[in-house]
């Protein structure tokens, strides 16, 4: 039967902003001076009034291959026409198995199994549940404690919020999960300021895990989850040797190590995954964002063979892991993921990011000396620029910088309090790096 329902015209400028309660947004301020987007192509967004805004944030750490990639949109359209939805419980689609195989091929050796979900938040909660269940089936049910890190971000589920360590993300929600502890943050401005790449100082921050083991007992700790680079808190690269030390301690005590690579995965640090950059093999890697270039919601967990195989016991007709989502391995997301991986491979974008890293770092470091700049950190194609907070309004200078960037300088950047985060698509040119840095300098001066 033909669909003869009327087609409404596209609406670029809504006539009422009240109904939409926006996530992680200052809603009242936004609706007084909206930042509305109508299109995007390559390195730019297009506003509803036709301005081109250079994207120094990859949307939200997502569009590593840039915007408007017709290879991805065509794959989505083709898949939607052929198979719009298939139940992921007890049924499967070929694209899900193909995508899982290709992701496993990109991951470090030994991480060979992929469990799909729909976001970084779901990926974090999934990884934590896998860790708890793994210890249960290994007759170590006392291992229920989960350890995150101060200033860590692992999404907004109850598990991810609990192990997360950003105060403002936690304070409205009570006690959250019990049995959670936190490692210290890896940042010490006095000893690490204005560092390109991994700071020399700070590997010892990992040793606090030994103190937590002594406090709680190793037989109570299920997993440690950390971002190799803490992105959402304002770009904190790991100190040299920190991740390897954390791996040594977790292995010593039988604790699983989870790398949250929702931000660092798919080329952000010049490699498919940060685990490869740092030569550390975790037990699980979470991913999202860059897997579909932001074109469709998808996340997942890459799991070591030993963990996956531990679940493959009991009667074959029984479900091995009672977890999943209605939209796990959604056909459209799988199509987007496969097309995105093709672009990364064919255009060698991970290698491109690796080669551009020193030029990007040099350019961003020229902002040292601008008003109120108290630190700059760079790693991969990512930078955090700390501005001095106003004594009477922490975060206001950062917020004003975001607004000024968009409305006055045709620039999109991300903020974390008074930190400006630059995370451009991996297709960025050297000329566009210079353009972004020049615009950021104007923004910094505007909010001085």
C-alpha positions as CSV (number, residue, x, y, z in Angstrom):
1,X,0.0,0.0,0.0
2,X,1.4,3.4,-1.0
3,X,2.0,5.9,1.8
4,X,-0.2,8.9,0.7
5,X,0.1,10.8,4.0
6,X,0.9,14.5,3.5
7,X,4.5,15.6,3.7
8,X,5.2,18.5,5.9
9,X,7.8,21.0,4.8
10,X,11.1,21.0,6.6
11,X,11.2,23.5,9.5
12,X,14.5,25.2,10.1
13,X,13.3,27.8,12.6
14,X,10.8,26.4,15.1
15,X,8.1,28.8,16.2
16,X,8.3,27.7,19.8
17,X,11.4,26.7,21.7
18,X,9.6,25.9,25.0
19,X,8.7,22.2,24.5
20,X,12.2,20.9,24.1
21,X,14.0,20.4,27.4
22,X,17.6,20.3,26.1
23,X,20.3,17.9,27.5
24,X,23.4,19.3,29.2
25,X,22.3,22.8,28.2
26,X,21.6,26.1,29.9
27,X,18.1,26.1,28.6
28,X,17.0,29.5,29.7
29,X,20.1,31.2,28.3
30,X,19.9,29.2,25.1
31,X,16.3,30.1,24.3
32,X,17.1,33.8,24.7
33,X,19.8,33.6,22.0
34,X,19.5,30.2,20.2
35,X,22.4,28.5,18.4
36,X,20.4,26.7,15.7
37,X,21.9,24.6,13.0
38,X,20.3,23.6,9.7
39,X,23.1,21.8,7.8
40,X,26.7,20.6,7.7
41,X,29.3,19.8,5.2
42,X,33.0,18.7,5.6
43,X,34.5,21.1,8.3
44,X,31.5,23.3,8.7
45,X,28.0,23.6,10.1
46,X,25.4,25.9,8.5
47,X,23.2,28.0,10.7
48,X,19.5,28.6,10.1
49,X,20.5,32.1,8.8
50,X,23.0,30.7,6.4
51,X,26.3,31.3,8.2
52,X,29.2,28.8,7.9
53,X,30.5,27.8,11.3
54,X,33.9,26.0,11.4
55,X,33.6,22.9,13.5
56,X,36.4,22.7,16.0
57,X,34.6,20.1,18.1
58,X,33.7,17.3,15.6
59,X,30.1,17.9,16.6
60,X,30.5,16.3,20.0
61,X,33.7,14.3,19.5
62,X,31.8,12.3,16.8
63,X,32.3,13.4,13.3
64,X,35.9,12.3,12.8
65,X,35.5,12.1,9.0
66,X,33.8,15.4,8.7
67,X,30.2,16.2,7.9
68,X,27.9,15.3,5.1
69,X,29.7,12.2,3.9
70,X,27.4,10.9,1.2
71,X,29.0,7.4,1.4
72,X,27.5,7.1,4.9
73,X,24.1,8.7,4.1
74,X,23.7,6.5,1.0
75,X,24.5,3.4,3.0
76,X,21.9,4.4,5.6
77,X,19.2,5.1,3.0
78,X,19.9,1.8,1.2
79,X,19.8,-0.2,4.4
80,X,16.6,1.5,5.5
81,X,14.9,0.5,2.3
82,X,16.1,-3.1,2.5
83,X,15.7,-3.8,6.2
84,X,14.6,-1.0,8.6
85,X,14.7,-3.0,11.8
86,X,15.4,-6.6,13.0
87,X,15.2,-7.9,16.6
88,X,18.7,-8.3,18.0
89,X,17.5,-11.0,20.6
90,X,17.6,-14.5,19.1
91,X,17.9,-13.1,15.5
92,X,20.7,-11.4,13.6
93,X,21.7,-9.5,10.5
94,X,24.8,-10.1,8.4
95,X,25.9,-6.5,8.8
96,X,26.2,-6.8,12.5
97,X,28.6,-9.8,12.2
98,X,30.6,-8.0,9.5
99,X,30.9,-4.8,11.6
100,X,31.9,-6.7,14.7
101,X,34.6,-8.6,12.8
102,X,36.0,-5.3,11.4
103,X,36.0,-3.6,14.8
104,X,37.8,-6.6,16.3
105,X,40.4,-6.5,13.6
106,X,41.1,-2.8,14.5
107,X,41.4,-3.6,18.2
108,X,44.5,-4.9,19.9
109,X,45.1,-8.7,19.6
110,X,43.1,-10.6,22.1
111,X,40.1,-8.2,22.1
112,X,38.1,-10.2,19.6
113,X,34.4,-10.0,20.6
114,X,32.0,-7.0,20.3
115,X,28.8,-6.5,22.2
116,X,26.7,-3.7,20.6
117,X,24.6,-1.0,22.3
118,X,23.6,2.5,21.3
119,X,25.7,5.0,23.1
120,X,28.8,5.6,25.2
121,X,26.6,5.7,28.3
122,X,25.2,2.3,27.5
123,X,28.7,1.0,26.6
124,X,30.0,1.9,30.0
125,X,27.1,0.3,31.9
126,X,27.4,-2.8,29.7
127,X,31.1,-3.1,30.4
128,X,30.5,-2.8,34.2
129,X,27.8,-5.4,34.0
130,X,30.0,-7.8,32.0
131,X,32.7,-7.3,34.7
132,X,30.4,-8.1,37.6
133,X,28.9,-11.1,35.8
134,X,32.3,-12.4,34.8
135,X,33.4,-12.6,38.4
136,X,30.1,-14.3,39.4
137,X,30.5,-17.1,36.9
138,X,34.1,-17.5,38.0
139,X,33.0,-18.1,41.5
140,X,34.3,-14.8,42.7
141,X,31.0,-13.2,43.5
142,X,32.6,-11.1,46.3
143,X,34.2,-8.9,43.6
144,X,31.5,-6.3,43.3
145,X,33.4,-3.0,43.9
146,X,33.8,-0.7,40.9
147,X,36.6,1.9,40.7
148,X,36.5,5.0,38.5
149,X,38.6,8.1,38.7
150,X,38.2,11.7,39.8
151,X,37.3,13.9,36.8
152,X,36.4,10.8,34.8
153,X,33.3,10.7,32.6
154,X,31.6,7.5,31.7
155,X,28.2,8.6,30.5
156,X,25.0,9.2,32.3
157,X,23.6,5.7,33.2
158,X,23.5,4.8,36.9
159,X,26.7,2.8,36.5
160,X,28.6,5.3,34.5
161,X,27.5,8.2,36.7
162,X,28.6,6.3,39.8
163,X,32.1,5.5,38.6
164,X,32.3,9.0,37.0
165,X,34.2,11.6,38.9
166,X,32.8,15.0,37.7
167,X,31.1,16.5,40.7
168,X,28.4,18.4,38.8
169,X,27.3,15.3,37.0
170,X,26.7,13.4,40.3
171,X,25.5,15.8,42.9
172,X,21.8,15.9,42.0
173,X,21.4,12.1,42.1
174,X,22.0,10.9,45.6
175,X,24.1,7.9,46.5
176,X,23.9,6.2,43.1
177,X,25.5,2.7,43.2
178,X,27.0,1.4,46.4
179,X,30.5,0.0,46.5
180,X,32.2,2.5,44.2
181,X,35.5,4.2,44.8
182,X,37.7,6.6,42.8
183,X,41.4,7.0,41.9
184,X,42.8,10.5,42.0
185,X,42.8,12.6,38.8
186,X,46.1,12.5,36.9
187,X,46.4,16.3,36.6
188,X,48.8,18.6,38.5
189,X,49.0,22.0,36.8
190,X,52.0,23.1,38.8
191,X,54.1,20.2,37.3
192,X,52.4,19.6,34.0
193,X,51.3,23.0,32.6
194,X,51.7,23.6,28.9
195,X,52.5,20.0,27.9
196,X,52.4,18.6,24.4
197,X,51.4,15.0,24.6
198,X,51.8,12.9,27.7
199,X,53.3,14.8,30.7
200,X,56.5,13.4,32.3
201,X,55.1,13.8,35.8
202,X,52.3,11.7,37.2
203,X,52.7,8.0,36.6
204,X,52.6,7.5,40.4
205,X,48.9,8.5,40.5
206,X,48.2,4.9,39.5
207,X,49.8,3.6,42.7
208,X,46.7,4.8,44.6
209,X,45.0,1.7,43.4
210,X,47.3,-0.3,45.7
211,X,45.9,1.8,48.6
212,X,42.4,1.0,47.5
213,X,43.2,-2.7,47.3
214,X,44.7,-2.5,50.9
215,X,41.6,-0.7,52.1
216,X,38.9,-2.9,50.5
217,X,40.7,-6.2,49.7
218,X,41.5,-7.3,46.2
219,X,38.8,-10.0,46.4
220,X,36.1,-7.3,46.6
221,X,37.1,-5.3,43.5
222,X,35.6,-6.2,40.1
223,X,37.0,-3.6,37.7
224,X,38.7,-0.3,37.2
225,X,37.4,1.9,34.4
226,X,39.4,4.9,33.1
227,X,39.5,7.0,30.0
228,X,43.0,6.8,28.4
229,X,42.7,10.5,27.9
230,X,40.0,12.2,30.0
231,X,38.2,14.2,27.4
232,X,34.9,15.6,28.8
233,X,36.6,17.1,31.9
234,X,38.8,19.2,29.7
235,X,41.4,17.0,27.9
236,X,43.8,15.4,30.5
237,X,46.4,13.2,28.7
238,X,47.7,10.3,30.7
239,X,51.2,10.8,32.3
240,X,53.9,8.7,30.7
241,X,53.8,5.2,32.2
242,X,50.5,5.7,34.0
243,X,48.4,3.4,32.0
244,X,51.0,0.6,32.0
245,X,51.4,0.9,35.8
246,X,47.6,0.7,36.2
247,X,47.6,-2.5,34.0
248,X,50.3,-4.0,36.1
249,X,48.5,-3.4,39.4
250,X,45.1,-4.7,38.0
251,X,46.7,-7.8,36.7
252,X,48.5,-8.4,39.9
253,X,45.3,-8.4,41.8
254,X,42.9,-10.1,39.3
255,X,41.0,-6.8,38.7
256,X,39.6,-6.2,35.2
257,X,40.7,-3.0,33.5
258,X,38.3,-1.2,31.2
259,X,39.4,1.6,28.8
260,X,36.6,4.0,28.0
261,X,37.5,4.9,24.5
262,X,34.2,6.6,23.5
263,X,36.2,9.7,22.7
264,X,39.7,8.3,22.0
265,X,38.5,5.5,19.7
266,X,38.6,5.8,15.9
267,X,41.5,8.0,15.3
268,X,41.3,10.9,17.8
269,X,44.8,10.1,19.1
270,X,46.2,9.0,15.8
271,X,45.4,5.3,16.2
272,X,42.3,3.1,15.9
273,X,42.3,2.9,19.7
274,X,44.4,4.6,22.4
275,X,45.3,1.2,23.8
276,X,47.4,0.8,20.7
277,X,49.1,4.1,21.1
278,X,50.0,3.3,24.7
279,X,50.9,-0.3,24.2
280,X,48.5,-1.4,27.0
281,X,46.0,-4.3,26.6
282,X,42.9,-3.7,28.7
283,X,40.3,-6.4,29.3
284,X,37.6,-4.3,27.7
285,X,37.3,-1.2,25.5
286,X,34.1,0.8,25.2
287,X,33.4,2.7,22.1
288,X,30.7,4.9,20.4
289,X,30.7,8.3,18.7
290,X,33.3,7.9,15.9
291,X,32.1,4.4,15.0
292,X,29.3,5.8,12.8
293,X,30.8,9.3,12.4
294,X,27.9,10.5,14.5
295,X,25.4,9.6,11.7
296,X,23.5,7.0,13.8
297,X,23.5,6.1,17.5
298,X,25.8,3.2,18.2
299,X,28.1,2.0,20.9
300,X,29.7,-1.2,22.1
301,X,32.2,-3.1,24.2
302,X,35.2,-5.0,22.8
303,X,35.9,-7.9,25.1
304,X,38.9,-10.2,25.6
305,X,38.6,-13.8,24.6
306,X,39.0,-15.0,28.1
307,X,36.1,-13.0,29.4
308,X,33.8,-13.9,26.4
309,X,34.7,-17.6,26.6
310,X,33.9,-17.8,30.3
311,X,30.2,-17.1,29.5
312,X,30.0,-19.8,26.9
313,X,29.1,-22.6,29.2
314,X,25.9,-24.4,30.3
315,X,23.1,-25.7,28.0
316,X,23.5,-24.3,24.5
317,X,19.8,-23.2,24.3
318,X,20.2,-20.9,27.4
319,X,21.0,-17.2,27.1
320,X,24.6,-16.7,28.3
321,X,24.4,-13.0,29.2
322,X,21.1,-11.5,30.2
323,X,21.7,-8.0,28.9
324,X,21.0,-6.0,25.7
325,X,18.9,-3.3,24.1
326,X,16.1,-3.2,21.6
327,X,18.3,-1.3,19.2
328,X,21.5,-3.2,19.7
329,X,23.2,-3.7,16.3
330,X,20.4,-1.7,14.6
331,X,20.6,-2.3,10.8
332,X,20.9,1.4,10.0
333,X,23.6,2.0,12.6
334,X,25.5,-1.1,11.3
335,X,25.3,0.3,7.8
336,X,26.6,3.7,9.0
337,X,29.4,2.0,10.9
338,X,30.6,-0.1,7.9
339,X,30.6,2.9,5.6
340,X,32.5,5.0,8.2
341,X,35.2,2.3,8.6
342,X,35.6,2.3,4.9
343,X,36.2,6.1,4.9
344,X,38.7,5.8,7.8
345,X,40.6,3.0,5.9
346,X,40.5,4.5,2.4
347,X,41.4,8.0,3.4
348,X,43.9,6.9,6.0
349,X,42.4,9.3,8.5
350,X,44.0,7.7,11.6
351,X,47.5,8.1,10.0
352,X,46.5,11.6,9.0
353,X,45.8,12.5,12.5
354,X,49.1,11.1,13.7
355,X,51.0,13.2,11.2
356,X,49.1,16.4,11.9
357,X,49.5,16.0,15.7
358,X,52.7,18.0,16.1
359,X,51.6,20.8,13.8
360,X,48.3,21.0,15.6
361,X,50.1,21.1,19.0
362,X,52.5,23.8,17.8
363,X,49.6,26.0,16.6
364,X,47.5,25.7,19.7
365,X,50.5,26.4,21.9
366,X,50.8,29.8,20.3
367,X,47.8,30.8,22.4
368,X,50.0,30.8,25.5
369,X,50.2,34.3,26.7
370,X,46.7,35.3,25.6
371,X,44.7,36.9,28.4
372,X,43.7,34.5,31.3
373,X,45.2,31.4,29.6
374,X,46.6,29.4,32.6
375,X,47.3,26.1,30.8
376,X,47.2,24.3,27.5
377,X,47.3,20.6,26.9
378,X,47.5,18.8,23.5
379,X,47.3,15.2,22.6
380,X,46.4,13.8,19.1
381,X,44.0,16.2,17.4
382,X,42.7,17.4,20.7
383,X,43.5,20.3,23.0
384,X,42.3,21.7,26.3
385,X,42.8,25.4,27.0
386,X,42.2,26.5,30.6
387,X,41.0,30.0,31.2
388,X,41.2,31.6,34.7
389,X,37.9,31.4,36.4
390,X,36.1,34.6,37.4
391,X,36.1,34.8,41.2
392,X,32.4,35.3,41.4
393,X,31.2,32.9,38.6
394,X,33.1,29.7,37.9
395,X,32.4,28.5,34.4
396,X,31.0,31.9,33.2
397,X,34.1,32.8,31.2
398,X,34.0,29.4,29.4
399,X,30.3,29.8,28.7
400,X,30.8,33.3,27.3
401,X,33.6,32.0,25.1
402,X,31.3,29.4,23.6
403,X,28.7,32.0,22.9
404,X,31.2,34.5,21.4
405,X,32.7,31.8,19.3
406,X,29.4,30.9,17.7
407,X,27.7,34.3,17.4
408,X,30.7,36.5,16.7
409,X,33.4,34.3,15.3
410,X,31.7,31.6,13.3
411,X,33.3,28.9,15.4
412,X,32.0,25.9,17.3
413,X,34.1,24.6,20.2
414,X,33.3,22.6,23.3
415,X,33.6,23.8,26.9
416,X,34.1,22.1,30.3
417,X,33.7,24.8,32.9
418,X,36.3,27.4,32.0
419,X,38.2,25.0,29.7
420,X,37.9,25.3,25.9
421,X,38.2,22.0,24.1
422,X,39.3,21.8,20.5
423,X,38.6,18.4,18.9
424,X,38.3,19.0,15.1
425,X,37.4,16.4,12.5
426,X,40.4,14.4,11.3
427,X,40.0,15.8,7.8
428,X,41.1,19.2,9.0
429,X,43.8,21.0,6.8
430,X,46.8,22.9,8.2
431,X,45.2,26.1,6.9
432,X,42.0,25.3,8.9
433,X,44.1,24.6,12.0
434,X,45.5,28.1,11.7
435,X,42.0,29.5,11.1
436,X,40.6,27.9,14.2
437,X,43.5,29.0,16.4
438,X,43.1,32.6,15.1
439,X,39.4,32.5,16.0
440,X,40.1,31.1,19.4
441,X,42.5,33.9,20.1
442,X,39.8,36.4,19.3
443,X,37.4,34.6,21.5
444,X,39.8,34.5,24.4
445,X,40.4,38.3,24.1
446,X,36.7,38.9,23.9
447,X,36.0,37.3,27.2
448,X,39.1,38.6,29.0
